[in-house]
Amino acid sequence: MRKKILISLSVCLGVLLLLVLGRLFLLPDKYLRQVYLVPRDAIFILETDEPVESWKTFSNSEMWQFMKGYPPFAEIAASAGSLDTVLQENRRLFDLIGSRNLMISAHITRPGDYDFLFLADLQNISKTGSLKNQLDKLYGALDYRVTTRRYENTEIKELYDPAQRETLYLAFVRNHLVCSYTGLLVEAAIREVREPQLGRDLNFIDIMQQVPGRGLCKLYLNYRYVDNYLELYMGGENQAVNDICSSLFYSGLNIGFDKNDLVLEGVSNYADTLDAYLVTLMRSGAHKMDAPGVLSQRTAFYLGLGFNDVDDFYANLELTLKQDEASWQSFREGVSMIERRLKINVKENLLSWMDGEIVFAQNEPGRLGRQQEFVVAIKAKDIDDAREHLDLVKEQVRKNTPLKFETINYQGYAINYLELSGFFRLFFGKMFERLEKPYYTIVDDYVLFSNSTETLLNLVEDHRQELTLSADKDFREFEKNFGNRSTVFAYFNSLKAFPLLKTFASGETWSSLQTHRKYVEAIRHVGLQLTAEDAPLFETRLRLDFENEPLSEEEIPYQAGSDTLDNLERFYVEKLQKNVYREFYENGSLRSEVETSKGLKDGRYKEYYPGGELKIFGRYKNNLRTGRWRYYDDEGKFIRKERYSEGVRME
């Protein structure tokens, strides 16, 4: 009996196997994986199993209802209105599609432009004929002019809309409906079937298998083309963006809402290429990010790098660079040059004291100066050990370079100078190359570096007044949405960052941003976290917090107390500005300058128009106007003069 059962089971399994093989090999034209139709140059892909319900949820969200007023989204919003109409008027058509897998891929179609390709998996081939009939009825209802042509033995329907003067291209490829407003994309999808690339790329397959299934839809990013896409909005190349994109293969993210905020969670994988720093971090673990405790509430953007141990980081950096002889040689020469010039040991004196957290931050301008503030914060294992090593390096700089700098002491914080040309870029990448000849000070367990003494004085004063990023209520609430440890953590505050965007945007883009500022600032906080605990994938989390309400009085960006700032300004003017106090317009141009004595206005005063023309010339004595004051228009023409004595205008 047992033998008969085994034989029967074997026969049944054999029949099932033959049926499966027959389905796969005897009917090859009927079934096709959807991803095999996605052209290889896809920038990103959206995927959903519930296209109708997912779109309803997204289109009804408060974020979309507000953001669809932004002109770059206007075309999408208009198309969305058309989609809603079609959904309502053609229930039979979408009943046929039902809960089908839908993919939408984006592609650069020509310089400065991109378009979408839509792929709907019809699954049940027996319904295709019925669906075609329903589509034919839809064409007539929409008054399209329909023509047909063939491309590589596949029929393509061209639906011309005379009202919009647009053509929708549509084809059935095996079990899929393929359509786009760019015919070349439909043709590319048909060609892709012969030799699919994305669907066979093991790196992409790894990502697809790891993306969580919950949420509205899935988003896949193809970093080979993401930088080209972002150039459309940035007005040109951005080296930092290019570096990140060259270091990654793909990201797969699940998209969902947390109340009104957009949340994307998933994984990313990295390209083991010569952009060595991300690869090195990937191999070196993660670290807790505590730098907000010393960063200012004026922080517009910060990028934190975390790793388990600096020795492992250094070893992994060497291992990665050795994959290319030229890069390895350049690195060795850079280290050797610093060591020869300063007579120090880079690993011992500049790296050994570092803990596993290094942060680059950009702040909105503080009270001192109007230039953008750049700072690097490095956490120390033992701050006394760090101070000892840095004192040694500082002394070697004094002995071995002609540069002279006297230590500045402000409220117990010493600001020193180091000649470290190339060090930060050499070890931590191009993002840090702006720090060529940095000043530094020590705050709590961190060494803060900056090219500007003004920046460090501002940071020290912010810390003294407890105006740090970690003390900001909104940031604390936002930070709770991320894991405790990060390999990479990036934070963007749109309110603080908006004025700084002018530096990175083209003239045309900046003008558009100013016009539509409320939309940029409505995405109040943006955070990106990559955590490399399980190689070879980064756990990835991206969050966009939406807030379209104006700031309350309590939320208006801080201004420290005037008495304290007056003390800081006095110190700065006397020690670093030769007793001349300057104020600036928001764009950085000089607004006024006045001579001072013992913290009071005392001497010549000049005020300027935004274009730089002299507006007012006069004098102060003991903080009061005195003598003749002259006034000019913006063309330099004299308007009038006034006379003062001890601050009182004389008739």
PADODO-970056 format. One line per field, with one value per residue (C-alpha): z, x negated, y; residue in one letter. Coordinates in steps of 0.1 Angstrom, whole numbers, plus 5000, padded with zeros to 4 digits. Example, Ala and Ser with C-alpha at 12.3 -4.5 7.8 and 13.67 -1.06 7.14 Angstrom:
<sites>
z = [5078, 5071];
x = [4877, 4863];
y = [4955, 4989];
residu = [A, S];
</sites>
This chain:
<sites>
z = [5000, 5010, 4976, 4957, 4976, 4967, 4931, 4930, 4946, 4921, 4892, 4905, 4910, 4876, 4859, 4879, 4868, 4832, 4834, 4849, 4823, 4795, 4808, 4808, 4776, 4754, 4758, 4758, 4741, 4767, 4800, 4806, 4838, 4839, 4848, 4815, 4797, 4816, 4794, 4810, 4812, 4838, 4863, 4888, 4888, 4907, 4914, 4929, 4930, 4937, 4912, 4916, 4954, 4958, 4936, 4955, 4988, 4975, 4956, 4987, 5010, 5024, 5011, 4975, 4977, 4986, 4965, 4933, 4931, 4925, 4887, 4882, 4895, 4875, 4846, 4869, 4887, 4854, 4843, 4877, 4871, 4838, 4855, 4881, 4853, 4834, 4867, 4872, 4836, 4827, 4855, 4832, 4818, 4853, 4865, 4838, 4850, 4886, 4912, 4887, 4890, 4875, 4869, 4860, 4849, 4842, 4814, 4800, 4765, 4753, 4768, 4795, 4794, 4806, 4803, 4818, 4806, 4820, 4822, 4834, 4839, 4826, 4840, 4826, 4789, 4782, 4792, 4768, 4739, 4761, 4773, 4738, 4730, 4760, 4750, 4715, 4731, 4753, 4723, 4707, 4738, 4742, 4705, 4698, 4663, 4662, 4638, 4639, 4630, 4636, 4653, 4654, 4648, 4676, 4669, 4683, 4685, 4682, 4699, 4689, 4711, 4688, 4718, 4736, 4704, 4722, 4711, 4734, 4722, 4733, 4727, 4740, 4746, 4757, 4790, 4794, 4784, 4775, 4770, 4770, 4755, 4740, 4713, 4716, 4751, 4739, 4712, 4738, 4759, 4729, 4722, 4758, 4758, 4735, 4760, 4793, 4815, 4848, 4853, 4850, 4870, 4903, 4922, 4911, 4919, 4954, 4960, 4947, 4970, 5001, 4997, 5023, 5008, 5028, 5019, 4988, 4963, 4958, 4944, 4928, 4921, 4894, 4903, 4869, 4858, 4889, 4887, 4851, 4863, 4892, 4868, 4852, 4885, 4897, 4864, 4861, 4876, 4914, 4924, 4957, 4940, 4913, 4940, 4958, 4926, 4915, 4948, 4947, 4924, 4934, 4962, 4967, 4990, 5002, 5001, 5027, 5049, 5086, 5091, 5067, 5063, 5035, 5046, 5024, 5038, 5022, 5012, 4990, 4976, 4968, 4939, 4949, 4928, 4933, 4951, 4981, 5010, 5009, 5003, 5032, 5054, 5042, 5055, 5088, 5105, 5121, 5151, 5172, 5160, 5190, 5170, 5172, 5208, 5196, 5162, 5161, 5157, 5125, 5109, 5074, 5063, 5079, 5068, 5095, 5088, 5113, 5118, 5145, 5150, 5134, 5130, 5110, 5090, 5081, 5072, 5050, 5033, 5024, 5013, 4990, 4975, 4968, 4942, 4919, 4918, 4908, 4936, 4962, 4950, 4952, 4988, 5000, 4985, 5001, 5036, 5031, 5021, 5053, 5074, 5058, 5059, 5095, 5109, 5124, 5122, 5106, 5119, 5155, 5158, 5136, 5136, 5167, 5190, 5168, 5178, 5151, 5143, 5118, 5107, 5080, 5085, 5067, 5087, 5078, 5085, 5122, 5137, 5128, 5091, 5063, 5046, 5046, 5075, 5071, 5100, 5106, 5140, 5151, 5182, 5204, 5224, 5251, 5246, 5267, 5245, 5214, 5228, 5235, 5200, 5184, 5206, 5192, 5156, 5163, 5175, 5145, 5122, 5141, 5137, 5101, 5083, 5079, 5090, 5123, 5143, 5178, 5198, 5204, 5238, 5241, 5272, 5281, 5245, 5227, 5189, 5172, 5136, 5118, 5083, 5071, 5034, 5018, 5050, 5052, 5016, 5016, 5044, 5042, 5006, 4984, 5006, 5031, 5007, 5016, 5048, 5035, 5063, 5092, 5126, 5154, 5189, 5214, 5226, 5250, 5234, 5199, 5180, 5157, 5125, 5102, 5077, 5096, 5131, 5129, 5124, 5155, 5176, 5165, 5174, 5208, 5216, 5204, 5226, 5256, 5251, 5247, 5211, 5198, 5173, 5199, 5220, 5191, 5198, 5161, 5154, 5184, 5173, 5138, 5149, 5168, 5135, 5128, 5142, 5169, 5148, 5113, 5087, 5069, 5082, 5062, 5075, 5056, 5071, 5043, 5063, 5072, 5038, 5014, 5013, 5008, 4977, 4956, 4956, 4941, 4916, 4882, 4878, 4862, 4888, 4917, 4903, 4901, 4937, 4950, 4933, 4947, 4981, 5001, 4984, 4991, 5027, 5032, 5031, 5065, 5074, 5052, 5067, 5050, 5070, 5057, 5081, 5072, 5099, 5074, 5044, 5014, 5018, 5035, 5054, 5040, 5055, 5039, 5056, 5044, 5070, 5056, 5072, 5053, 5083, 5089, 5119, 5152, 5173, 5193, 5162, 5144, 5139, 5170, 5177, 5208, 5235, 5224, 5255, 5249, 5212, 5219, 5240, 5212, 5186, 5208, 5212, 5175, 5164, 5189, 5183, 5146, 5129, 5140, 5158, 5127, 5130, 5098, 5090, 5058, 5036, 5032, 4999, 5017, 5004, 5029, 5045, 5069, 5087, 5118, 5139, 5175, 5209, 5240, 5224, 5215, 5181, 5180, 5146, 5110, 5099, 5063, 5050, 5015, 4991, 4981, 4949, 4968, 4963, 4993, 5011, 5043, 5057, 5092, 5126, 5160, 5194, 5224, 5206, 5196, 5163, 5160, 5133, 5097, 5082, 5044, 5024, 4988, 4963, 4947, 4917, 4940, 4939, 4971, 4986, 5019, 5051, 5088, 5118, 5152, 5186, 5212, 5193, 5189, 5155, 5152, 5132];
x = [5000, 4973, 4955, 4988, 4992, 4957, 4962, 4995, 4979, 4950, 4974, 4994, 4963, 4950, 4983, 4982, 4946, 4955, 4983, 4960, 4934, 4960, 4973, 4938, 4924, 4953, 4971, 4941, 4960, 4988, 4969, 4943, 4929, 4938, 4903, 4890, 4909, 4893, 4867, 4832, 4829, 4857, 4850, 4875, 4904, 4936, 4954, 4988, 5012, 5042, 5037, 5072, 5074, 5038, 5044, 5076, 5057, 5028, 5050, 5071, 5042, 5037, 5002, 5012, 5042, 5018, 4988, 5007, 5009, 4971, 4966, 4942, 4971, 4998, 4996, 4998, 5028, 5045, 5039, 5052, 5084, 5088, 5081, 5108, 5132, 5123, 5126, 5161, 5173, 5157, 5163, 5166, 5131, 5115, 5135, 5118, 5084, 5094, 5066, 5038, 5002, 4993, 4958, 4951, 4915, 4899, 4874, 4854, 4868, 4847, 4825, 4844, 4875, 4888, 4920, 4937, 4944, 4974, 4975, 5006, 5004, 5037, 5029, 5059, 5054, 5090, 5101, 5078, 5102, 5130, 5107, 5097, 5134, 5140, 5110, 5124, 5156, 5136, 5117, 5150, 5164, 5133, 5135, 5099, 5086, 5073, 5046, 5028, 4992, 4970, 4936, 4916, 4948, 4966, 4997, 4994, 5026, 5021, 5048, 5047, 5066, 5075, 5085, 5051, 5031, 5015, 5011, 5014, 4995, 5009, 5000, 5007, 4976, 4985, 5003, 4995, 5011, 4983, 4990, 4972, 4975, 4941, 4942, 4904, 4910, 4936, 4912, 4884, 4906, 4913, 4876, 4867, 4886, 4859, 4831, 4844, 4818, 4834, 4854, 4822, 4799, 4791, 4787, 4822, 4836, 4821, 4839, 4873, 4872, 4865, 4890, 4919, 4953, 4975, 4983, 4996, 4970, 4934, 4907, 4875, 4847, 4821, 4791, 4775, 4800, 4812, 4785, 4795, 4831, 4822, 4802, 4835, 4844, 4810, 4801, 4769, 4746, 4742, 4710, 4723, 4754, 4732, 4710, 4739, 4755, 4722, 4720, 4754, 4771, 4808, 4832, 4865, 4889, 4924, 4945, 4971, 4985, 4981, 5010, 5000, 4964, 4949, 4928, 4906, 4890, 4869, 4834, 4806, 4775, 4741, 4718, 4684, 4667, 4641, 4663, 4646, 4663, 4698, 4684, 4660, 4689, 4710, 4683, 4678, 4711, 4732, 4731, 4755, 4759, 4755, 4742, 4775, 4765, 4737, 4752, 4771, 4809, 4798, 4789, 4803, 4787, 4765, 4750, 4739, 4716, 4714, 4692, 4683, 4646, 4622, 4595, 4620, 4630, 4593, 4586, 4617, 4608, 4574, 4590, 4614, 4588, 4564, 4588, 4575, 4538, 4541, 4566, 4545, 4513, 4530, 4542, 4508, 4492, 4518, 4512, 4474, 4475, 4494, 4470, 4439, 4450, 4462, 4440, 4469, 4484, 4519, 4533, 4521, 4525, 4556, 4576, 4569, 4590, 4621, 4652, 4676, 4695, 4685, 4710, 4710, 4735, 4745, 4763, 4782, 4760, 4756, 4753, 4716, 4710, 4734, 4716, 4730, 4717, 4700, 4690, 4677, 4683, 4663, 4670, 4641, 4636, 4619, 4620, 4588, 4569, 4583, 4572, 4537, 4532, 4546, 4524, 4494, 4506, 4512, 4477, 4463, 4483, 4467, 4432, 4433, 4455, 4452, 4488, 4493, 4526, 4532, 4556, 4590, 4606, 4643, 4662, 4638, 4638, 4605, 4605, 4574, 4561, 4548, 4531, 4547, 4550, 4567, 4571, 4609, 4614, 4588, 4605, 4641, 4649, 4657, 4684, 4657, 4633, 4645, 4626, 4591, 4576, 4599, 4602, 4614, 4628, 4640, 4676, 4686, 4673, 4670, 4643, 4659, 4640, 4649, 4632, 4645, 4639, 4673, 4690, 4674, 4682, 4718, 4719, 4703, 4728, 4758, 4745, 4741, 4777, 4790, 4801, 4789, 4806, 4814, 4832, 4855, 4889, 4898, 4865, 4868, 4902, 4889, 4858, 4880, 4891, 4857, 4835, 4810, 4780, 4771, 4744, 4756, 4782, 4791, 4815, 4829, 4849, 4867, 4873, 4836, 4823, 4845, 4822, 4792, 4807, 4797, 4761, 4770, 4798, 4796, 4810, 4842, 4847, 4840, 4866, 4892, 4883, 4889, 4923, 4934, 4916, 4946, 4946, 4909, 4913, 4944, 4922, 4908, 4884, 4868, 4847, 4828, 4813, 4791, 4781, 4755, 4761, 4768, 4744, 4747, 4779, 4786, 4818, 4832, 4858, 4869, 4894, 4910, 4929, 4957, 4969, 4986, 4997, 4978, 4955, 4968, 4950, 4933, 4921, 4906, 4868, 4850, 4832, 4810, 4813, 4800, 4777, 4759, 4756, 4743, 4716, 4707, 4707, 4685, 4660, 4660, 4657, 4628, 4609, 4614, 4628, 4606, 4635, 4657, 4692, 4709, 4745, 4756, 4787, 4802, 4784, 4750, 4743, 4731, 4758, 4739, 4706, 4697, 4666, 4669, 4651, 4658, 4689, 4704, 4708, 4680, 4667, 4677, 4710, 4718, 4751, 4755, 4783, 4787, 4768, 4738, 4743, 4737, 4770, 4760, 4727, 4723, 4705, 4713, 4699, 4706, 4734, 4751, 4753, 4730, 4720, 4732, 4751, 4754, 4781, 4779, 4803, 4794, 4778, 4753, 4771, 4770, 4805, 4801, 4780, 4788, 4768, 4767, 4754, 4753, 4780, 4803, 4811, 4803, 4827];
y = [5000, 5024, 5017, 5024, 5057, 5068, 5058, 5077, 5108, 5106, 5104, 5134, 5154, 5144, 5156, 5189, 5194, 5187, 5212, 5239, 5232, 5233, 5266, 5281, 5266, 5256, 5290, 5315, 5343, 5347, 5354, 5380, 5396, 5432, 5445, 5430, 5457, 5486, 5503, 5502, 5540, 5543, 5571, 5557, 5532, 5534, 5501, 5493, 5464, 5488, 5517, 5531, 5530, 5541, 5571, 5580, 5580, 5600, 5626, 5632, 5638, 5673, 5674, 5668, 5691, 5719, 5710, 5705, 5743, 5744, 5748, 5719, 5697, 5715, 5691, 5661, 5678, 5683, 5648, 5637, 5655, 5637, 5604, 5610, 5617, 5586, 5565, 5578, 5575, 5542, 5518, 5488, 5495, 5495, 5466, 5447, 5459, 5454, 5450, 5447, 5454, 5488, 5502, 5538, 5545, 5579, 5585, 5614, 5618, 5647, 5674, 5692, 5670, 5636, 5616, 5585, 5550, 5531, 5493, 5474, 5437, 5422, 5387, 5369, 5367, 5357, 5392, 5410, 5409, 5423, 5450, 5460, 5463, 5486, 5507, 5511, 5525, 5548, 5562, 5571, 5586, 5609, 5619, 5607, 5602, 5567, 5554, 5521, 5511, 5482, 5482, 5449, 5429, 5447, 5469, 5504, 5525, 5563, 5583, 5619, 5644, 5674, 5695, 5691, 5684, 5654, 5618, 5588, 5557, 5524, 5487, 5453, 5433, 5397, 5401, 5438, 5471, 5496, 5533, 5567, 5602, 5596, 5570, 5563, 5549, 5524, 5513, 5510, 5488, 5465, 5463, 5456, 5423, 5409, 5415, 5428, 5445, 5457, 5425, 5404, 5427, 5409, 5441, 5452, 5418, 5420, 5453, 5441, 5412, 5433, 5462, 5460, 5453, 5476, 5512, 5530, 5519, 5510, 5533, 5521, 5545, 5538, 5559, 5557, 5583, 5601, 5627, 5636, 5640, 5662, 5685, 5695, 5712, 5724, 5741, 5720, 5694, 5692, 5674, 5661, 5646, 5631, 5615, 5599, 5586, 5571, 5552, 5535, 5510, 5511, 5520, 5503, 5522, 5517, 5549, 5557, 5585, 5592, 5616, 5644, 5635, 5613, 5584, 5561, 5530, 5503, 5494, 5506, 5488, 5504, 5502, 5490, 5517, 5543, 5568, 5553, 5571, 5556, 5522, 5526, 5537, 5508, 5484, 5503, 5500, 5528, 5552, 5572, 5608, 5632, 5663, 5682, 5689, 5712, 5723, 5756, 5760, 5780, 5747, 5746, 5713, 5687, 5655, 5630, 5601, 5572, 5542, 5517, 5525, 5549, 5522, 5500, 5530, 5538, 5501, 5499, 5532, 5518, 5485, 5503, 5527, 5499, 5486, 5514, 5520, 5557, 5565, 5546, 5564, 5598, 5591, 5580, 5611, 5633, 5618, 5619, 5656, 5665, 5645, 5659, 5695, 5695, 5667, 5648, 5613, 5617, 5585, 5591, 5629, 5635, 5603, 5583, 5605, 5605, 5587, 5573, 5605, 5632, 5659, 5685, 5714, 5745, 5773, 5803, 5834, 5844, 5878, 5881, 5884, 5875, 5847, 5812, 5792, 5758, 5737, 5702, 5686, 5656, 5636, 5627, 5595, 5615, 5652, 5658, 5633, 5652, 5685, 5672, 5659, 5691, 5712, 5693, 5698, 5735, 5738, 5720, 5744, 5773, 5759, 5747, 5772, 5810, 5814, 5832, 5832, 5843, 5822, 5839, 5833, 5840, 5832, 5803, 5789, 5790, 5794, 5781, 5777, 5746, 5745, 5712, 5718, 5687, 5667, 5666, 5659, 5632, 5612, 5621, 5630, 5660, 5673, 5683, 5699, 5735, 5732, 5738, 5760, 5756, 5773, 5751, 5752, 5726, 5724, 5696, 5663, 5678, 5695, 5721, 5732, 5761, 5783, 5813, 5826, 5843, 5810, 5795, 5825, 5823, 5786, 5791, 5818, 5797, 5769, 5792, 5804, 5768, 5776, 5743, 5720, 5694, 5721, 5728, 5712, 5706, 5690, 5667, 5655, 5650, 5631, 5605, 5591, 5577, 5549, 5556, 5546, 5558, 5553, 5584, 5609, 5640, 5667, 5697, 5725, 5744, 5776, 5780, 5767, 5787, 5818, 5796, 5778, 5808, 5796, 5763, 5773, 5788, 5824, 5811, 5784, 5809, 5833, 5805, 5794, 5829, 5831, 5798, 5800, 5788, 5754, 5749, 5759, 5737, 5707, 5719, 5691, 5664, 5635, 5607, 5578, 5550, 5523, 5497, 5470, 5442, 5443, 5445, 5466, 5500, 5502, 5533, 5558, 5591, 5614, 5646, 5666, 5688, 5720, 5747, 5768, 5801, 5801, 5812, 5838, 5811, 5793, 5823, 5816, 5827, 5859, 5858, 5885, 5919, 5923, 5890, 5896, 5932, 5916, 5892, 5919, 5941, 5912, 5905, 5942, 5949, 5917, 5910, 5940, 5968, 5985, 5988, 5974, 5963, 5954, 5936, 5932, 5897, 5892, 5898, 5933, 5959, 5980, 6001, 6005, 6025, 6030, 6020, 6025, 6004, 5990, 6023, 6039, 6065, 6078, 6078, 6062, 6052, 6037, 6022, 6014, 5976, 5984, 5997, 6035, 6058, 6067, 6085, 6099, 6112, 6108, 6094, 6104, 6083, 6065, 6099, 6116, 6147, 6172, 6173, 6143, 6142, 6123, 6111, 6094, 6060, 6079, 6097, 6130, 6151, 6155, 6174, 6178, 6178, 6190, 6173, 6180, 6153, 6134, 6163, 6177, 6214, 6237];
residu = [M, R, K, K, I, L, I, S, L, S, V, C, L, G, V, L, L, L, L, V, L, G, R, L, F, L, L, P, D, K, Y, L, R, Q, V, Y, L, V, P, R, D, A, I, F, I, L, E, T, D, E, P, V, E, S, W, K, T, F, S, N, S, E, M, W, Q, F, M, K, G, Y, P, P, F, A, E, I, A, A, S, A, G, S, L, D, T, V, L, Q, E, N, R, R, L, F, D, L, I, G, S, R, N, L, M, I, S, A, H, I, T, R, P, G, D, Y, D, F, L, F, L, A, D, L, Q, N, I, S, K, T, G, S, L, K, N, Q, L, D, K, L, Y, G, A, L, D, Y, R, V, T, T, R, R, Y, E, N, T, E, I, K, E, L, Y, D, P, A, Q, R, E, T, L, Y, L, A, F, V, R, N, H, L, V, C, S, Y, T, G, L, L, V, E, A, A, I, R, E, V, R, E, P, Q, L, G, R, D, L, N, F, I, D, I, M, Q, Q, V, P, G, R, G, L, C, K, L, Y, L, N, Y, R, Y, V, D, N, Y, L, E, L, Y, M, G, G, E, N, Q, A, V, N, D, I, C, S, S, L, F, Y, S, G, L, N, I, G, F, D, K, N, D, L, V, L, E, G, V, S, N, Y, A, D, T, L, D, A, Y, L, V, T, L, M, R, S, G, A, H, K, M, D, A, P, G, V, L, S, Q, R, T, A, F, Y, L, G, L, G, F, N, D, V, D, D, F, Y, A, N, L, E, L, T, L, K, Q, D, E, A, S, W, Q, S, F, R, E, G, V, S, M, I, E, R, R, L, K, I, N, V, K, E, N, L, L, S, W, M, D, G, E, I, V, F, A, Q, N, E, P, G, R, L, G, R, Q, Q, E, F, V, V, A, I, K, A, K, D, I, D, D, A, R, E, H, L, D, L, V, K, E, Q, V, R, K, N, T, P, L, K, F, E, T, I, N, Y, Q, G, Y, A, I, N, Y, L, E, L, S, G, F, F, R, L, F, F, G, K, M, F, E, R, L, E, K, P, Y, Y, T, I, V, D, D, Y, V, L, F, S, N, S, T, E, T, L, L, N, L, V, E, D, H, R, Q, E, L, T, L, S, A, D, K, D, F, R, E, F, E, K, N, F, G, N, R, S, T, V, F, A, Y, F, N, S, L, K, A, F, P, L, L, K, T, F, A, S, G, E, T, W, S, S, L, Q, T, H, R, K, Y, V, E, A, I, R, H, V, G, L, Q, L, T, A, E, D, A, P, L, F, E, T, R, L, R, L, D, F, E, N, E, P, L, S, E, E, E, I, P, Y, Q, A, G, S, D, T, L, D, N, L, E, R, F, Y, V, E, K, L, Q, K, N, V, Y, R, E, F, Y, E, N, G, S, L, R, S, E, V, E, T, S, K, G, L, K, D, G, R, Y, K, E, Y, Y, P, G, G, E, L, K, I, F, G, R, Y, K, N, N, L, R, T, G, R, W, R, Y, Y, D, D, E, G, K, F, I, R, K, E, R, Y, S, E, G, V, R, M, E];
</sites>
